[in-house]
Amino acid sequence: MITDLSAICVLPNNSIRDAMACIDRNSAGIVLVVDKKSLLIGTLTDGDIRRALLNGAPLDSSLVPHLQRDFTVVGPEAGRAEVLDLMQARQLTQVPIVNREGRLLGLHLLREIIGAVERPNWAVVMAGGRGTRLHPITEHLPKSMIKVAGRPILERLLLHLVGFGIKRVFLAIHYMGSVIEEHFGDGTRFGCRIEYLRETEALGTGGALALLRERPHDPLLIINGDLVTQVNVENMLRFHTNGAYLATLGVRRYSHQIPFGCLKLDGERILHFEEKPVLEHFINAGVYVLSPEAVQCVPKRFFPITDLFQKCIERGEAVGAFEIQEEWMDIGQREQLRKAQLGTS
């Protein structure tokens, strides 16, 4: 994503020559034409410029007659999967980002979404659950393959990881695992290498890690396969490394308002009255980072990953809490799935 507007923008009174120079500097193949308030007026690609020159337009002539004014944009809330869907559907390689007023905020590039610099870190996505709370939807479909905004949840997660440069992904599968394998194959179609941790019996949220044939050399990212999230993977990995943590747990703030007035008593005497207080807690967000040493501690049996964190804490080892502030939704419950599919939170 390009957010340096000076690198991609020109004004309406600039010339074709100015637009060419801007494209040459930004290597994005496009310039965005904005007014003095940074409102997006139109776009001009290198192809548009070539056609203008072939039609006899002088280099120092105005670029305005050659602008594309029927352009596609997204808002700042659009995730990588949504932007990629849009690009593929409309055969675009660049999509501007604007706010509700039409003010330019940045530019998405296809090459950055699917071709991020490769990281040495691996990721494991836990996708073996039965999703019993979502029956009858999951009677014939793995929970992680339920579609949100036209794309399976697991595919959204995979593209999100690839967008952050994670190119080696292990999918832990059990319930209807063949459906997942048939859809994803070896990962080539999604810009990564996919390997499968096939559970012959349910191993919980952590036990599948014992099926890894190799020990990771770098911190390992683990994520539950029923999440709709835009967690910043880069920031979480950096947090883990900078804190020298053995294990890091992704956490999320959760607030609950008690719908009644609450009292604090001393025997029969009222000391304090609070009307409909809001309780706030940090909850487990289902995203984890483990050092290679921590991965080695996972037994090959049913094993909740939270047990590993608890044991680390009891031994006095450094365990970090990384707050996820981006979009996050657990679709393991019917109401949350409905909200995700409707695009609400």
Rosetta silent file (secondary structure, phi, psi, omega in degrees, C-alpha in Angstrom):
SEQUENCE: MITDLSAICVLPNNSIRDAMACIDRNSAGIVLVVDKKSLLIGTLTDGDIRRALLNGAPLDSSLVPHLQRDFTVVGPEAGRAEVLDLMQARQLTQVPIVNREGRLLGLHLLREIIGAVERPNWAVVMAGGRGTRLHPITEHLPKSMIKVAGRPILERLLLHLVGFGIKRVFLAIHYMGSVIEEHFGDGTRFGCRIEYLRETEALGTGGALALLRERPHDPLLIINGDLVTQVNVENMLRFHTNGAYLATLGVRRYSHQIPFGCLKLDGERILHFEEKPVLEHFINAGVYVLSPEAVQCVPKRFFPITDLFQKCIERGEAVGAFEIQEEWMDIGQREQLRKAQLGTS
SCORE:     score description
SCORE:     0.000 S_00000001
   1 L     0.000  131.914  176.402    0.000    0.000    0.000 S_00000001
   2 E   -98.942  124.159  178.783    1.303    3.446   -0.912 S_00000001
   3 L  -116.512   -6.755  175.697    0.388    6.172    1.584 S_00000001
   4 L   -81.015   95.774 -172.878    2.893    8.844    0.509 S_00000001
   5 H   -64.700  -28.664 -179.915    0.495   10.921   -1.585 S_00000001
   6 H   -63.327  -22.424 -177.831    3.264   13.126   -2.976 S_00000001
   7 H   -83.347  -17.495 -173.729    4.626   10.059   -4.772 S_00000001
   8 L  -124.353   -0.003 -172.295    1.406    9.222   -6.604 S_00000001
   9 E  -115.218  147.808  168.959   -0.484   12.506   -7.034 S_00000001
  10 E  -135.546  166.085  179.652   -0.572   15.384   -9.490 S_00000001
  11 L   -98.199  160.572 -178.198   -2.862   18.395   -9.785 S_00000001
  12 L   -60.505  -25.707 -178.756   -5.315   19.080  -12.624 S_00000001
  13 L   -86.828    4.730  176.265   -3.155   21.927  -13.961 S_00000001
  14 L   -78.604  163.967 -176.922   -0.169   19.611  -14.444 S_00000001
  15 E   -98.495  172.330  174.757    0.928   18.426  -17.868 S_00000001
  16 H   -60.140  -37.881  178.759    1.257   15.008  -19.435 S_00000001
  17 H   -60.815  -42.248  178.585    5.002   15.356  -18.939 S_00000001
  18 H   -62.038  -40.973  179.695    4.468   15.901  -15.183 S_00000001
  19 H   -64.739  -40.913  178.550    2.283   12.794  -15.025 S_00000001
  20 H   -61.981  -41.958 -179.481    4.937   10.726  -16.818 S_00000001
  21 H   -65.196  -38.157  179.337    7.594   11.910  -14.371 S_00000001
  22 H   -65.735  -43.596  178.495    5.355   11.000  -11.413 S_00000001
  23 H   -62.432  -39.619  179.597    4.740    7.493  -12.778 S_00000001
  24 H   -63.617  -34.246 -179.226    8.462    7.077  -13.328 S_00000001
  25 H   -76.773  -38.404 -172.342    9.115    7.993   -9.686 S_00000001
  26 H   -91.728  -15.163  178.156    6.441    5.858   -8.046 S_00000001
  27 L    56.030   23.583  179.312    6.735    2.704  -10.197 S_00000001
  28 L   -96.932  -10.787  179.943    3.005    2.112   -9.626 S_00000001
  29 L    76.678   13.441 -177.281    2.026    2.571  -13.261 S_00000001
  30 E  -156.196  151.583  166.867   -0.558    5.214  -12.347 S_00000001
  31 E  -123.206  149.161  179.464   -0.980    8.775  -11.116 S_00000001
  32 E  -111.070  127.765 -176.219   -3.950   10.029   -9.139 S_00000001
  33 E   -97.277  120.978 -176.417   -5.243   13.499   -9.929 S_00000001
  34 E  -125.813  158.432  174.182   -6.484   15.396   -6.883 S_00000001
  35 L   -88.321 -172.127 -175.349   -7.661   18.921   -6.151 S_00000001
  36 L   -69.304  -15.359  176.881   -6.171   21.194   -3.500 S_00000001
  37 L   -98.093   10.735 -179.633   -8.259   19.451   -0.809 S_00000001
  38 L    67.599   20.723  174.129   -6.891   16.034   -1.873 S_00000001
  39 E   -78.240  133.238 -176.462  -10.260   14.984   -3.293 S_00000001
  40 E   -74.953  123.025 -178.574   -9.747   12.391   -6.025 S_00000001
  41 E   -99.716  -41.758 -177.891  -10.790   13.721   -9.432 S_00000001
  42 E  -171.582  177.089  179.279   -9.489   11.053  -11.790 S_00000001
  43 E  -126.477  159.113  179.672   -6.732    8.604  -12.628 S_00000001
  44 E  -146.649  115.107  179.533   -4.166    8.365  -15.403 S_00000001
  45 E   -94.558  169.549  176.806   -2.221    5.190  -16.146 S_00000001
  46 H   -62.947  -30.780  176.090    0.881    4.784  -18.254 S_00000001
  47 H   -66.251  -39.875  177.013   -1.405    3.179  -20.862 S_00000001
  48 H   -61.595  -40.607 -179.274   -3.629    6.273  -20.893 S_00000001
  49 H   -66.880  -42.659  178.611   -0.565    8.447  -21.463 S_00000001
  50 H   -59.933  -42.447  179.406    0.700    6.270  -24.320 S_00000001
  51 H   -65.503  -37.928  178.295   -2.670    6.487  -26.050 S_00000001
  52 H   -63.292  -43.226 -179.749   -2.733   10.256  -25.610 S_00000001
  53 H   -67.500  -38.745  178.441    0.725   10.609  -27.180 S_00000001
  54 H   -65.250  -27.941  177.894   -0.162    8.278  -30.050 S_00000001
  55 L   -86.080    5.761  173.705   -3.182   10.501  -30.728 S_00000001
  56 L    96.098    9.048  179.883   -0.884   13.514  -31.049 S_00000001
  57 L   -71.596  128.267  177.911   -1.155   15.141  -27.618 S_00000001
  58 L   -67.163  151.589 -179.298    1.966   17.277  -26.875 S_00000001
  59 L   -59.432  -33.927 -176.486    3.983   16.402  -23.758 S_00000001
  60 L   -92.296   10.088  178.254    3.349   19.835  -22.263 S_00000001
  61 L   -81.796  165.555 -177.739   -0.399   19.774  -22.880 S_00000001
  62 E   -64.915  144.431  177.444   -2.973   19.425  -20.117 S_00000001
  63 L   -85.267  -12.082 -173.363   -3.619   15.956  -18.736 S_00000001
  64 H   -56.654  -43.988 -178.342   -7.276   16.733  -17.987 S_00000001
  65 H   -63.056  -16.084 -174.138   -8.747   15.564  -21.360 S_00000001
  66 H  -105.839    5.025 -178.391   -7.181   12.149  -20.880 S_00000001
  67 L   -66.908  146.378  168.894   -8.331   11.475  -17.290 S_00000001
  68 E   -95.398  113.127 -176.662  -10.268    8.369  -16.342 S_00000001
  69 L  -100.030  -11.247  176.950  -13.133    9.646  -14.214 S_00000001
  70 L   -99.640   78.983 -173.487  -15.014    6.367  -13.875 S_00000001
  71 L  -112.938  159.603  179.669  -12.627    4.768  -11.386 S_00000001
  72 L  -100.056  133.695  179.182  -12.965    2.117   -8.686 S_00000001
  73 L  -132.387  165.094  171.913  -12.103    2.961   -5.075 S_00000001
  74 E  -131.496  162.013  175.684  -12.289    1.325   -1.653 S_00000001
  75 L   -86.755  168.084 -178.745  -12.579    2.711    1.846 S_00000001
  76 L   -65.952  -16.745 -178.594   -9.839    2.463    4.491 S_00000001
  77 L   -84.069  -10.095 -176.796  -11.751   -0.353    6.227 S_00000001
  78 L   -66.619  129.020  179.281  -11.491   -2.728    3.240 S_00000001
  79 L   -82.818  171.371 -177.770   -9.381   -5.800    4.033 S_00000001
  80 H   -59.947  -42.848 -178.158   -6.836   -7.479    1.779 S_00000001
  81 H   -63.078  -42.437  179.121   -9.201  -10.266    0.748 S_00000001
  82 H   -64.081  -42.550  179.912  -11.926   -7.798   -0.262 S_00000001
  83 H   -65.225  -41.477  179.042   -9.480   -5.672   -2.240 S_00000001
  84 H   -63.676  -42.065  176.421   -8.072   -8.742   -3.977 S_00000001
  85 H   -55.809  -46.845 -178.103  -11.592   -9.912   -4.872 S_00000001
  86 H   -63.231  -44.559 -179.952  -12.330   -6.513   -6.391 S_00000001
  87 H   -62.206  -43.427 -179.186   -9.080   -6.426   -8.357 S_00000001
  88 H   -68.340  -39.417 -178.432   -9.616   -9.903   -9.762 S_00000001
  89 H   -67.130  -35.256 -175.975  -13.262   -9.255  -10.637 S_00000001
  90 H  -108.907    7.533  177.671  -12.494   -5.996  -12.474 S_00000001
  91 L    54.838   52.498 -179.654   -8.991   -6.920  -13.690 S_00000001
  92 L  -109.455  151.034  174.158   -7.338   -4.050  -11.821 S_00000001
  93 L  -116.097   -8.182  175.910   -3.781   -3.757  -10.572 S_00000001
  94 E  -140.356  139.886  176.374   -4.271   -0.526   -8.607 S_00000001
  95 E  -138.749  118.502  177.833   -7.174    0.649   -6.436 S_00000001
  96 E   -67.757  152.056  176.655   -7.219    4.061   -4.698 S_00000001
  97 E  -110.558  123.407  179.834   -8.239    4.340   -1.041 S_00000001
  98 E  -131.329  157.717  174.570  -10.576    7.213   -0.170 S_00000001
  99 L   -88.441 -174.447 -175.004  -12.623    8.251    2.839 S_00000001
 100 L   -63.983  -25.243  179.377  -16.353    8.940    2.781 S_00000001
 101 L   -85.544   -3.813 -178.610  -15.797   12.475    1.511 S_00000001
 102 L    89.484   10.120  179.634  -13.706   11.215   -1.416 S_00000001
 103 E   -78.304  131.084 -177.135  -10.411   12.393    0.056 S_00000001
 104 E   -70.241  132.637  178.939   -7.489   10.296   -1.129 S_00000001
 105 E  -115.444  -25.048 -177.441   -5.730    8.285    1.584 S_00000001
 106 E   173.329 -167.263 -176.087   -3.529    5.885   -0.359 S_00000001
 107 E  -145.607  125.411  173.154   -3.258    3.303   -3.100 S_00000001
 108 E   -85.363  137.583  175.901   -3.500   -0.500   -3.066 S_00000001
 109 E  -118.374  133.845 -179.475   -1.200   -2.337   -5.477 S_00000001
 110 H   -58.110  -40.953 -176.526   -1.895   -5.887   -6.600 S_00000001
 111 H   -64.174  -28.240  179.070    1.789   -6.804   -6.477 S_00000001
 112 H   -80.216  -31.411 -179.181    1.972   -5.824   -2.815 S_00000001
 113 H   -70.341  -40.448 -175.805   -1.154   -7.767   -1.844 S_00000001
 114 H  -107.716   -3.104 -175.853   -0.001  -11.043   -3.389 S_00000001
 115 L  -132.109   41.219  179.829    3.736  -10.518   -3.545 S_00000001
 116 L   -64.663  156.013  178.057    4.905   -9.285   -0.159 S_00000001
 117 L   -59.468  131.037 -174.649    8.520   -9.867    0.836 S_00000001
 118 L   -68.727  134.290  175.842    8.777  -13.397    2.156 S_00000001
 119 L   -97.210  154.395  177.269    9.186  -13.824    5.901 S_00000001
 120 L   -77.117  -13.367 -176.435   11.040  -16.741    7.467 S_00000001
 121 L   -72.349  145.048  171.792    8.126  -17.338    9.854 S_00000001
 122 L   -99.947  163.936  173.898    5.684  -20.187    9.338 S_00000001
 123 E  -130.623  143.809  172.745    2.000  -20.146   10.227 S_00000001
 124 E  -118.298  125.157  176.966   -0.278  -22.919   11.446 S_00000001
 125 E  -107.915  122.012 -178.568   -4.018  -22.476   10.961 S_00000001
 126 E   -82.958  104.888 -173.832   -6.190  -24.669   13.165 S_00000001
 127 L  -127.238   30.085 -175.578   -8.991  -25.816   10.855 S_00000001
 128 L  -101.188   -2.186 -174.606   -9.968  -29.218   12.242 S_00000001
 129 L   -68.403  155.466 -178.768  -12.950  -28.309   14.419 S_00000001
 130 L   -84.352  -23.671  179.488  -16.438  -29.738   13.892 S_00000001
 131 L    65.128   43.321 -175.296  -18.304  -26.469   14.477 S_00000001
 132 H   -62.007  -28.891 -179.701  -21.142  -28.163   16.350 S_00000001
 133 H   -70.332  -12.222 -178.997  -22.569  -24.819   17.488 S_00000001
 134 H  -105.206    9.175  175.313  -23.196  -23.941   13.841 S_00000001
 135 L   -58.820  143.693    8.394  -25.223  -27.025   12.926 S_00000001
 136 L   -89.226    3.096 -177.421  -26.854  -27.663   10.522 S_00000001
 137 H   -57.300  -39.715 -173.548  -24.524  -25.433    8.457 S_00000001
 138 H   -92.810   11.719  176.999  -21.500  -27.549    9.362 S_00000001
 139 H   -67.680  -31.678 -177.691  -23.101  -30.946    8.782 S_00000001
 140 L  -126.698   16.753 -177.278  -21.716  -30.994    5.245 S_00000001
 141 L  -153.234  131.368  175.694  -19.091  -28.247    5.385 S_00000001
 142 L   -61.644  144.826 -178.761  -16.084  -27.564    7.651 S_00000001
 143 H   -53.238  -42.221 -176.563  -16.579  -24.497    9.798 S_00000001
 144 H   -70.867   -9.718  179.562  -13.553  -22.766    8.305 S_00000001
 145 H   -99.812    3.217  173.663  -14.974  -23.157    4.784 S_00000001
 146 L   -64.724  139.070 -175.428  -18.153  -21.183    5.499 S_00000001
 147 E   -87.744  138.360  170.654  -18.215  -18.164    3.204 S_00000001
 148 E  -127.462  124.084 -177.142  -18.096  -14.560    4.360 S_00000001
 149 L    55.365   41.078  173.315  -18.402  -11.912    1.632 S_00000001
 150 L    80.234    4.241 -177.229  -18.220  -14.626   -1.023 S_00000001
 151 E  -135.593  136.155  177.769  -14.966  -16.216    0.166 S_00000001
 152 E   -55.176  142.668 -178.839  -14.331  -19.092    2.626 S_00000001
 153 H   -55.688  -41.824 -179.044  -13.130  -17.851    6.004 S_00000001
 154 H   -64.228  -35.627  178.671  -10.011  -20.009    5.744 S_00000001
 155 H   -68.607  -39.248  176.070   -9.177  -18.533    2.355 S_00000001
 156 H   -59.121  -45.354  179.117   -9.502  -15.020    3.753 S_00000001
 157 H   -61.644  -44.558 -177.779   -7.076  -15.938    6.534 S_00000001
 158 H   -61.189  -46.452  179.495   -4.643  -17.506    4.086 S_00000001
 159 H   -64.697  -34.351  177.849   -4.585  -14.466    1.817 S_00000001
 160 H   -64.189  -43.398  178.535   -4.140  -12.240    4.849 S_00000001
 161 H   -64.363  -45.128  179.294   -1.078  -14.231    5.926 S_00000001
 162 H   -61.373  -36.765  178.620    0.370  -14.214    2.402 S_00000001
 163 H   -62.634  -23.320  176.852   -0.154  -10.455    2.290 S_00000001
 164 L   -97.914   12.434  173.591    2.198  -10.168    5.262 S_00000001
 165 L    87.919    8.320  177.065    4.849  -12.289    3.549 S_00000001
 166 L   -85.847  112.986 -172.002    4.155  -15.632    5.218 S_00000001
 167 L  -111.078   -2.612  175.116    4.644  -18.136    2.420 S_00000001
 168 E  -122.885  113.388 -173.293    4.761  -21.454    4.300 S_00000001
 169 E  -126.697  134.302  175.564    1.455  -22.372    5.919 S_00000001
 170 E  -107.761  127.968  176.290    0.377  -25.564    7.685 S_00000001
 171 E  -104.256  116.674  176.878   -3.337  -26.335    7.822 S_00000001
 172 E   -84.708  115.793 -173.273   -4.320  -28.569   10.743 S_00000001
 173 E  -124.972  151.425  176.424   -7.310  -30.566    9.505 S_00000001
 174 L  -149.759  -77.830 -178.467   -9.578  -33.268   10.914 S_00000001
 175 L   -66.749  119.724  179.715  -13.333  -32.921   10.349 S_00000001
 176 L    51.247   40.841 -177.816  -14.035  -33.095    6.584 S_00000001
 177 H   -61.909  -27.042 -179.000  -10.389  -32.322    5.941 S_00000001
 178 H   -64.045  -30.742  177.882  -10.620  -33.576    2.347 S_00000001
 179 H   -63.421  -41.478  179.037  -12.866  -30.623    1.484 S_00000001
 180 H   -68.025  -44.471 -179.884  -10.138  -28.250    2.629 S_00000001
 181 H   -62.462  -40.958 -179.926   -7.379  -30.147    0.806 S_00000001
 182 H   -64.711  -33.938 -178.100   -9.334  -30.202   -2.446 S_00000001
 183 H   -76.017  -41.623 -171.992   -9.914  -26.451   -2.280 S_00000001
 184 H   -97.887  -25.206 -179.360   -6.403  -25.320   -1.371 S_00000001
 185 L    55.682 -137.246 -178.538   -4.161  -28.007   -2.835 S_00000001
 186 L   -89.909    3.800  175.973   -0.480  -27.218   -2.420 S_00000001
 187 L    90.813   -6.353 -177.131   -1.155  -23.474   -2.132 S_00000001
 188 H   -55.148  -41.044 -177.793    0.324  -22.452   -5.488 S_00000001
 189 H   -65.051  -18.208 -176.827   -2.922  -20.785   -6.504 S_00000001
 190 H  -111.185    9.338  175.808   -2.760  -18.624   -3.378 S_00000001
 191 L    77.012   27.851  179.617    0.887  -17.615   -3.560 S_00000001
 192 L  -151.941  176.605  175.179    2.204  -19.858   -0.800 S_00000001
 193 E  -106.675  120.467 -178.804    3.245  -23.385    0.099 S_00000001
 194 E  -108.938  132.292  172.493    0.586  -25.318    1.999 S_00000001
 195 E  -125.605  156.484 -172.431    1.251  -28.473    3.983 S_00000001
 196 E  -115.909  134.848  172.465   -1.279  -30.428    6.000 S_00000001
 197 E  -103.847   98.921 -172.589   -1.234  -31.622    9.593 S_00000001
 198 E   -89.533  112.157  179.667   -3.766  -34.458    9.380 S_00000001
 199 L   -85.787  117.983  175.831   -5.276  -35.281   12.762 S_00000001
 200 L   -75.459  -20.904  171.946   -6.487  -38.887   12.944 S_00000001
 201 L  -143.448  154.809 -176.945   -8.231  -37.846   16.134 S_00000001
 202 L   -59.952  129.097 -176.847   -9.088  -34.412   17.464 S_00000001
 203 L  -112.687    6.466  177.959   -5.993  -32.870   19.073 S_00000001
 204 H    79.112 -170.120 -175.970   -7.462  -29.602   20.321 S_00000001
 205 H   -79.765   -5.094 -178.845   -6.153  -26.115   19.666 S_00000001
 206 H  -128.117  -31.154 -172.321   -2.537  -27.040   20.376 S_00000001
 207 H   -57.448  -29.819 -178.356   -1.954  -30.765   19.923 S_00000001
 208 H   -63.616  -21.313  179.042   -1.656  -30.554   16.128 S_00000001
 209 H   -62.418  -25.699  178.985    1.629  -28.663   16.534 S_00000001
 210 H   -70.744  -11.976  179.362    3.233  -31.960   17.542 S_00000001
 211 H   -85.122   -7.672  176.892    2.566  -33.187   13.992 S_00000001
 212 L   -60.479  126.346 -178.204    5.070  -30.705   12.525 S_00000001
 213 L   -77.150  -23.694  179.743    7.807  -32.788   10.907 S_00000001
 214 L  -120.406  152.248  174.536   10.354  -29.997   11.271 S_00000001
 215 L   -88.405  129.669  178.655   11.100  -27.672   14.127 S_00000001
 216 L   -66.181  147.950  177.953   10.673  -24.023   13.165 S_00000001
 217 L   -95.412  -13.240 -178.088   13.764  -21.849   13.366 S_00000001
 218 L  -127.967  165.713  178.879   11.770  -18.631   13.852 S_00000001
 219 L   -51.763  137.434 -175.859    8.710  -17.667   15.907 S_00000001
 220 E  -103.187  129.664  177.289    5.666  -19.623   14.764 S_00000001
 221 E   -92.587  130.624  176.525    2.297  -17.933   14.212 S_00000001
 222 E  -122.386  136.212 -178.197   -0.788  -19.954   15.148 S_00000001
 223 E  -143.511  138.102  177.659   -4.299  -18.792   14.336 S_00000001
 224 E   -68.913  140.369 -174.157   -7.722  -20.330   14.759 S_00000001
 225 L   -81.261    6.303  179.377   -9.385  -21.090   11.442 S_00000001
 226 L  -114.457   28.460 -179.492  -12.757  -19.586   12.364 S_00000001
 227 E  -105.869  139.551  167.074  -11.636  -15.967   12.676 S_00000001
 228 E  -107.112  106.038 -171.917  -12.484  -13.023   10.470 S_00000001
 229 E  -150.927  152.438  174.447   -9.660  -10.645   11.314 S_00000001
 230 L  -115.815   32.026 -178.843   -7.258   -8.087    9.957 S_00000001
 231 L   -50.290  136.414  179.384   -4.704   -8.570   12.758 S_00000001
 232 L   -79.394   97.315 -175.904   -1.393   -6.903   11.913 S_00000001
 233 H   -61.794  -40.816 -179.072    0.835   -9.957   11.705 S_00000001
 234 H   -59.828  -45.881 -179.705    3.997   -7.902   11.285 S_00000001
 235 H   -65.105  -37.383 -178.804    3.351   -5.922   14.461 S_00000001
 236 H   -68.732  -42.224  177.836    2.540   -9.040   16.455 S_00000001
 237 H   -64.793  -38.852  178.754    5.706  -10.857   15.385 S_00000001
 238 H   -66.145  -42.194  177.501    7.764   -7.755   16.149 S_00000001
 239 H   -57.292  -45.793 -178.797    6.120   -7.439   19.582 S_00000001
 240 H   -61.743  -46.181 -177.243    6.986  -11.066   20.343 S_00000001
 241 H   -69.351  -46.451 -178.200   10.615  -10.694   19.274 S_00000001
 242 H   -64.456  -30.166  179.696   11.238   -7.309   20.911 S_00000001
 243 L   -85.570   -4.593 -177.999    9.755   -8.545   24.193 S_00000001
 244 L    52.875   43.016 -178.957   11.883  -11.714   24.142 S_00000001
 245 L   -84.826  145.703  172.220    8.746  -13.696   24.990 S_00000001
 246 L   -74.347  -34.975  179.845    8.629  -17.464   24.983 S_00000001
 247 E  -148.711  145.789  178.766    4.985  -17.227   23.950 S_00000001
 248 E  -129.041  134.693  179.882    2.652  -14.399   22.965 S_00000001
 249 E  -110.504  126.881  173.341   -1.126  -14.411   23.169 S_00000001
 250 E   -74.953  129.428 -177.578   -3.257  -12.165   20.975 S_00000001
 251 E  -123.818  160.652 -177.664   -5.868  -10.482   23.170 S_00000001
 252 E  -139.380  139.324  176.529   -8.944   -8.413   22.525 S_00000001
 253 E   -73.848  134.069  178.663  -10.867   -5.996   24.732 S_00000001
 254 E  -129.296  124.996 -178.965  -14.359   -7.252   25.535 S_00000001
 255 E  -114.614  141.334  177.877  -16.964   -5.064   27.193 S_00000001
 256 E  -137.596  125.010  178.991  -20.245   -6.154   28.724 S_00000001
 257 E   -94.471  123.529  175.249  -22.845   -3.823   30.157 S_00000001
 258 L   -74.049  125.204 -172.830  -24.840   -5.154   33.091 S_00000001
 259 L   -80.002   19.531 -179.314  -28.455   -4.135   32.340 S_00000001
 260 L  -135.781  160.074  170.764  -29.231   -3.335   35.983 S_00000001
 261 E   -72.015  136.964 -175.840  -28.131   -0.946   38.666 S_00000001
 262 E  -113.299  145.746 -176.639  -25.508   -2.610   40.885 S_00000001
 263 E  -119.560  145.984  169.112  -24.969   -2.168   44.596 S_00000001
 264 E  -111.226  122.976 -173.241  -21.975   -2.597   46.870 S_00000001
 265 E  -114.515  152.841  166.972  -23.080   -3.615   50.348 S_00000001
 266 E  -121.382   92.604 -171.697  -21.589   -3.852   53.828 S_00000001
 267 L    69.403 -119.445  178.798  -23.990   -6.267   55.422 S_00000001
 268 L   -99.975    1.347 -176.872  -27.363   -4.587   54.969 S_00000001
 269 E   -95.648  131.714  178.746  -25.899   -1.136   54.460 S_00000001
 270 E   -81.962  122.950  178.363  -25.523    0.263   50.948 S_00000001
 271 E   -97.027  -31.619 -174.059  -22.053    1.706   50.372 S_00000001
 272 E  -157.180  144.032  178.277  -22.210    2.450   46.666 S_00000001
 273 E  -126.744  131.659  178.752  -24.672    2.428   43.799 S_00000001
 274 E  -133.096  123.102 -175.766  -23.685    2.195   40.117 S_00000001
 275 E   -83.742  118.232  174.977  -26.228    2.311   37.313 S_00000001
 276 L    46.030   62.785 -177.387  -25.701   -0.294   34.560 S_00000001
 277 L   -68.774  155.108  177.276  -21.911   -0.563   34.871 S_00000001
 278 E  -104.828  124.022  177.273  -19.731   -1.709   31.987 S_00000001
 279 E   -98.374  134.290 -179.037  -17.305   -4.541   32.721 S_00000001
 280 E  -125.739  132.691  178.883  -14.223   -4.761   30.523 S_00000001
 281 E  -136.693  159.400  168.760  -11.859   -7.699   30.206 S_00000001
 282 E   -92.125  132.320 -179.665   -9.132   -8.892   27.870 S_00000001
 283 E  -115.922  158.739  175.980  -10.125  -12.111   26.125 S_00000001
 284 E   -69.622  121.450 -175.420   -8.169  -14.754   24.237 S_00000001
 285 E   -93.745    1.147  176.562   -8.391  -13.787   20.536 S_00000001
 286 E    75.423   22.297  176.070   -7.240  -17.137   19.128 S_00000001
 287 E  -128.449  130.251 -172.331   -4.006  -15.801   17.620 S_00000001
 288 E  -138.457  154.937  169.084   -0.665  -16.881   19.076 S_00000001
 289 E  -128.164  129.016  179.273    3.078  -16.674   18.527 S_00000001
 290 E  -121.414  138.249  172.072    5.332  -19.385   19.949 S_00000001
 291 L   -70.425  157.929  177.552    9.100  -19.515   20.061 S_00000001
 292 H   -54.377  -34.599 -179.993   10.637  -22.721   18.626 S_00000001
 293 H   -65.858  -37.985  179.952   11.400  -23.828   22.200 S_00000001
 294 H   -68.777  -36.582  179.192    7.743  -23.501   23.189 S_00000001
 295 H   -60.030  -36.960 -178.186    6.616  -25.530   20.169 S_00000001
 296 L   -66.033  -16.695 -177.688    8.786  -28.407   21.356 S_00000001
 297 L   -85.622   -4.508 -176.680    6.806  -28.565   24.614 S_00000001
 298 L   -81.024  124.935  179.487    3.540  -29.551   22.901 S_00000001
 299 L   -80.945  155.552  179.505    2.610  -33.237   23.451 S_00000001
 300 L   -87.346   73.165  177.842    1.162  -35.402   20.677 S_00000001
 301 L  -163.449  178.214  176.843   -2.292  -35.785   22.221 S_00000001
 302 L   -59.241  122.923 -171.814   -5.384  -33.705   22.804 S_00000001
 303 L  -152.856  108.002  174.203   -3.916  -30.486   24.121 S_00000001
 304 L   -66.500  133.910 -177.112   -5.522  -27.033   24.435 S_00000001
 305 H   -64.655  -23.961  178.277   -2.910  -24.415   23.537 S_00000001
 306 H   -65.955  -25.668  176.115   -3.960  -22.383   26.585 S_00000001
 307 H   -63.807  -35.475  178.283   -2.503  -25.167   28.760 S_00000001
 308 H   -64.637  -43.407  178.903    0.890  -24.367   27.260 S_00000001
 309 H   -63.478  -41.431 -179.315    0.531  -20.700   28.184 S_00000001
 310 H   -62.998  -41.714  179.852   -0.556  -21.605   31.706 S_00000001
 311 H   -66.324  -38.458  177.255    2.465  -23.871   32.200 S_00000001
 312 H   -61.767  -42.666  179.717    4.810  -21.157   30.922 S_00000001
 313 H   -64.235  -43.087 -179.609    3.315  -18.682   33.387 S_00000001
 314 H   -63.823  -30.470  178.682    3.613  -21.156   36.268 S_00000001
 315 L   -84.164   -1.253  178.786    7.301  -21.662   35.445 S_00000001
 316 L    78.701   19.454 -179.041    7.841  -17.909   35.511 S_00000001
 317 L   -86.074  155.731 -173.772    8.652  -17.686   31.811 S_00000001
 318 L   -73.138  118.063  178.002    7.991  -14.543   29.802 S_00000001
 319 E  -124.336  125.509 -176.221    4.527  -14.587   28.220 S_00000001
 320 E  -102.146  156.128  175.854    3.313  -11.520   26.318 S_00000001
 321 E  -119.733  112.192 -179.888   -0.165  -10.134   25.609 S_00000001
 322 E  -102.118  118.153 -177.926   -0.502   -8.422   22.230 S_00000001
 323 E   -79.582  124.590  176.908   -3.674   -6.374   21.895 S_00000001
 324 L   -89.477  114.778 -177.516   -5.423   -6.807   18.536 S_00000001
 325 L  -103.384  -11.758  179.834   -7.023   -3.499   17.627 S_00000001
 326 L   -79.633 -179.540  177.917   -7.925   -4.315   14.034 S_00000001
 327 L   -51.730  136.683  179.144  -11.087   -6.058   12.833 S_00000001
 328 E  -156.347  129.006  177.273  -11.681   -9.294   14.732 S_00000001
 329 E  -151.797  130.329  176.615  -14.641  -11.627   14.862 S_00000001
 330 E   -95.702  115.486 -174.327  -14.962  -15.252   15.997 S_00000001
 331 L   -94.142   17.943  178.931  -17.634  -16.894   13.826 S_00000001
 332 L   -67.423  -13.819  177.814  -17.861  -20.029   15.979 S_00000001
 333 L  -113.867  145.029 -173.347  -21.242  -18.802   17.212 S_00000001
 334 H   -57.008  -41.133 -177.936  -24.258  -18.352   14.967 S_00000001
 335 H   -65.757  -40.505  178.801  -24.869  -14.712   15.928 S_00000001
 336 H   -68.030  -37.290  176.554  -21.257  -13.751   15.201 S_00000001
 337 H   -62.872  -43.193  179.262  -21.374  -15.558   11.856 S_00000001
 338 H   -60.587  -42.715  178.689  -24.528  -13.669   10.924 S_00000001
 339 H   -63.391  -41.833  179.478  -22.848  -10.350   11.768 S_00000001
 340 H   -62.821  -42.093 -178.155  -19.769  -11.254    9.727 S_00000001
 341 H   -72.019  -24.951  176.335  -21.859  -12.210    6.704 S_00000001
 342 H   -89.125   -6.547  179.999  -23.851   -8.987    6.993 S_00000001
 343 L    75.283   27.002  177.782  -20.674   -6.944    7.375 S_00000001
 344 L  -112.267  171.507  179.751  -21.566   -5.618   10.827 S_00000001
 345 L  -135.115    0.000    0.000  -19.701   -5.762   14.121 S_00000001
